[in-house]
Amino acid sequence: AAPPELQERTLVLAKPDAVHRQLVGNITQHFERRGFGLVAMKLLQVDQGLVDRHYQELWHKPFYPALVAYTTSGPMWPWGVAALGDSAGSAVPVPQLWEGYSVVRCTRAMVGNTDSVGTIGGDLSVHMSR
């Protein structure tokens, strides 16, 4: 088992275009191939408050209003990523959970950004900042 200091939790969202383009299974497979276990999942209509909390580092970007409009435009598959033994479940605002070792670091590497070839974000996302 992972030491307590490596047990972590993070929020990742499969955005509306991923739902409409039927990419949720593909995205899920990225996590399963890394050995993370899916615990639960729920379809969610996201509000601006959740978008604001999740994308705090993007508030100052000129494309932020378009990002908010886009992410609140339709349903999403949200999921949290949890290390084994993590008991802080009440802190995650959505009920899809993954279990595993060093999931925050691995998730950041797998998701990447819209310009990172070979990542979920780079290969599958709609590019809002262009």
Long-range contacts (C-beta under 8 A, 24 or more apart in sequence): 1-84, 1-85, 2-83, 2-84, 2-85, 2-101, 2-102, 4-85, 6-83, 6-101, 6-102, 7-82, 7-83, 7-84, 7-85, 7-86, 8-82, 8-83, 8-86, 8-102, 8-103, 8-104, 9-80, 9-81, 9-82, 9-83, 9-86, 9-88, 9-91, 9-92, 9-103, 9-104, 10-80, 10-81, 10-103, 10-104, 10-107, 11-54, 11-78, 11-79, 11-80, 11-81, 11-92, 11-93, 11-94, 12-78, 12-79, 12-80, 12-81, 12-107, 12-111, 13-46, 13-54, 13-71, 13-76, 13-77, 13-78, 13-79, 14-76, 14-77, 14-78, 14-79, 15-70, 15-71, 15-76, 15-125, 15-126, 16-70, 16-71, 16-73, 16-74, 16-75, 16-76, 17-70, 17-125, 17-126, 18-76, 18-77, 18-124, 18-125, 19-43, 19-74, 19-75, 19-76, 19-77, 20-74, 21-124, 23-124, 24-77, 26-124, 27-77, 27-120, 27-124, 30-110, 30-120, 31-81, 31-98, 31-107, 31-110, 34-100, 34-106, 34-110, 35-100, 35-101, 36-81, 36-98, 36-99, 36-100, 36-103, 36-106, 37-98, 37-99, 37-100, 38-79, 38-96, 38-97, 38-98, 39-82, 39-96, 39-97, 39-98, 39-99, 40-95, 40-96, 40-97, 41-77, 41-79, 41-95, 41-96, 42-77, 42-78, 42-94, 42-95, 42-96, 43-75, 43-76, 43-77, 44-75, 44-76, 44-77, 44-78, 44-94, 45-72, 45-74, 45-75, 45-76, 46-71, 46-72, 46-76, 46-78, 47-72, 48-72, 50-93, 61-129, 63-128, 63-129, 66-128, 67-128, 70-126, 70-128, 81-107
